[in-house]
Amino acid sequence: MISSAGELKFTGPLAAERAVADVAAATLRRLAQIDTTDFSTEQLAEHSLEMVRASDRARTVGARFMAYADANAAALTKGAHTMSGLANSECGVSRRQGASLNLLGTAPDRYPRFYIALLEGRIGPGHIEVLHPVWKKVDKHQFNACEQQLVELAELCTPE
């Protein structure tokens, strides 16, 4: 759907994720069309980083779609029990990568503020992978009370 301002507006399930996918796809399309032959090393580094950021955002959206499909038993229609299993057999996604996608896809249910930061590109998927073992060990009410501060800290740090 296109708004009166000429912008795409998404409605329905996973509307925010679809909007992020649209931006990530546009960024990747733009970057793919740039001839980097005459780039300085600094320009090449920036170009590469922008591509990684957009790819991470697209991966996060794909993971969320997988979680949504799992919740709707979509994999069963293709003869698999889970979307991770289906991605393994149909796309060659390793079990480890499938587990990572599952973790990203279920992030909004566990740590919604981290997920928003992830969609906005303020943190990366690695932050979720580092956070999850901690989240499993702490009191959920305490975690929820300090989640925003943890997001702000994550924005300043690498996932390691």
C-alpha positions as CSV (number, residue, x, y, z in Angstrom):
1,M,0.0,0.0,0.0
2,I,1.3,3.5,-0.8
3,S,0.5,6.5,1.4
4,S,-0.6,9.9,0.1
5,A,3.0,11.0,0.6
6,G,4.1,8.4,-1.8
7,E,5.7,6.2,0.9
8,L,5.1,2.5,1.3
9,K,3.0,1.7,4.3
10,F,2.8,-1.8,5.5
11,T,-0.1,-3.3,7.4
12,G,-1.0,-6.7,8.6
13,P,1.3,-9.3,10.2
14,L,4.9,-8.3,10.6
15,A,4.3,-4.9,9.1
16,A,7.3,-3.4,10.9
17,E,9.5,-6.2,9.7
18,R,8.3,-5.8,6.2
19,A,9.2,-2.1,6.3
20,V,12.7,-2.9,7.6
21,A,13.1,-5.5,4.8
22,D,12.1,-2.9,2.2
23,V,14.7,-0.5,3.5
24,A,17.4,-3.2,3.7
25,A,16.6,-4.4,0.2
26,A,16.8,-0.9,-1.2
27,T,20.1,-0.4,0.5
28,L,21.5,-3.6,-0.8
29,R,20.2,-2.8,-4.3
30,R,21.9,0.6,-4.2
31,L,25.1,-0.8,-2.9
32,A,25.2,-3.6,-5.4
33,Q,25.0,-1.0,-8.3
34,I,28.1,0.9,-7.1
35,D,31.3,0.1,-8.9
36,T,34.0,0.0,-6.2
37,T,37.0,-0.1,-8.6
38,D,38.2,3.4,-7.8
39,F,37.3,3.3,-4.1
40,S,39.9,4.1,-1.5
41,T,40.4,1.6,1.2
42,E,38.4,3.7,3.6
43,Q,35.5,4.0,1.1
44,L,35.6,0.2,0.5
45,A,35.5,-0.4,4.2
46,E,32.5,1.9,4.6
47,H,30.7,0.3,1.7
48,S,31.3,-3.1,3.1
49,L,30.1,-2.2,6.5
50,E,26.9,-0.7,5.1
51,M,26.3,-3.9,3.2
52,V,26.8,-6.0,6.3
53,R,24.4,-3.8,8.3
54,A,21.7,-4.1,5.7
55,S,22.3,-7.8,5.4
56,D,22.0,-8.2,9.2
57,R,18.7,-6.4,9.2
58,A,17.4,-8.5,6.3
59,R,18.5,-11.7,8.2
60,T,16.7,-10.5,11.3
61,V,13.5,-10.0,9.3
62,G,13.8,-13.5,7.7
63,A,14.3,-15.0,11.2
64,R,11.1,-13.3,12.4
65,F,9.2,-14.6,9.4
66,M,10.5,-18.1,10.3
67,A,9.2,-17.7,13.9
68,Y,5.9,-16.4,12.6
69,A,5.6,-19.4,10.2
70,D,6.5,-21.8,13.0
71,A,3.8,-20.3,15.2
72,N,1.4,-20.9,12.3
73,A,2.6,-24.5,11.7
74,A,3.6,-23.5,8.1
75,A,6.5,-26.0,8.0
76,L,4.1,-28.9,8.5
77,T,2.6,-28.2,5.1
78,K,6.0,-28.8,3.6
79,G,6.6,-32.1,5.5
80,A,8.9,-30.6,8.2
81,H,8.3,-30.1,11.9
82,T,9.9,-26.7,12.2
83,M,11.0,-23.9,9.9
84,S,14.6,-24.4,11.0
85,G,14.3,-28.0,9.8
86,L,12.7,-26.9,6.6
87,A,15.4,-24.3,6.1
88,N,18.0,-27.0,6.7
89,S,16.6,-29.3,4.1
90,E,15.5,-26.7,1.5
91,C,18.1,-24.0,1.8
92,G,21.1,-25.8,3.3
93,V,21.0,-23.8,6.5
94,S,23.1,-25.5,9.1
95,R,21.6,-26.5,12.4
96,R,23.8,-23.9,14.1
97,Q,22.6,-21.2,11.8
98,G,19.0,-22.4,12.2
99,A,19.3,-22.1,15.9
100,S,20.6,-18.6,15.5
101,L,17.7,-17.7,13.2
102,N,15.3,-19.2,15.7
103,L,16.9,-17.1,18.5
104,L,16.6,-13.9,16.4
105,G,13.0,-14.7,15.3
106,T,11.8,-15.2,18.9
107,A,13.6,-12.2,20.3
108,P,10.5,-9.9,20.4
109,D,8.9,-12.3,22.8
110,R,11.9,-12.5,25.1
111,Y,13.5,-9.1,24.9
112,P,11.4,-6.6,23.0
113,R,13.6,-3.5,23.5
114,F,16.6,-5.4,22.1
115,Y,14.6,-6.6,19.2
116,I,13.6,-3.0,18.3
117,A,17.2,-1.9,18.5
118,L,18.1,-4.8,16.3
119,L,15.5,-3.9,13.7
120,E,16.7,-0.3,13.8
121,G,20.2,-1.4,13.2
122,R,21.5,0.0,16.5
123,I,22.8,-3.4,17.6
124,G,23.6,-6.6,15.7
125,P,22.5,-10.2,15.9
126,G,25.6,-11.1,17.9
127,H,24.2,-9.0,20.8
128,I,21.2,-11.2,21.0
129,E,23.4,-14.4,20.9
130,V,25.4,-13.0,23.8
131,L,22.4,-11.8,25.7
132,H,20.4,-15.0,25.6
133,P,22.4,-17.2,28.0
134,V,22.3,-14.3,30.5
135,W,18.5,-13.9,30.0
136,K,17.9,-17.6,30.7
137,K,19.7,-17.3,34.1
138,V,18.2,-14.1,35.5
139,D,14.8,-13.1,37.0
140,K,12.6,-12.0,34.1
141,H,11.1,-9.1,36.1
142,Q,14.5,-7.8,36.9
143,F,15.6,-8.2,33.3
144,N,12.5,-6.3,32.0
145,A,13.1,-3.5,34.5
146,C,16.7,-2.9,33.2
147,E,16.3,-3.9,29.6
148,Q,16.5,-0.4,28.2
149,Q,19.7,0.3,30.1
150,L,21.2,-2.9,28.8
151,V,20.2,-1.9,25.2
152,E,22.0,1.4,25.7
153,L,25.0,-0.4,26.9
154,A,24.9,-2.9,24.0
155,E,24.9,0.0,21.6
156,L,28.3,1.1,23.0
157,C,29.8,-2.4,22.9
158,T,30.7,-5.2,20.5
159,P,28.9,-8.4,21.2
160,E,32.0,-10.1,22.5
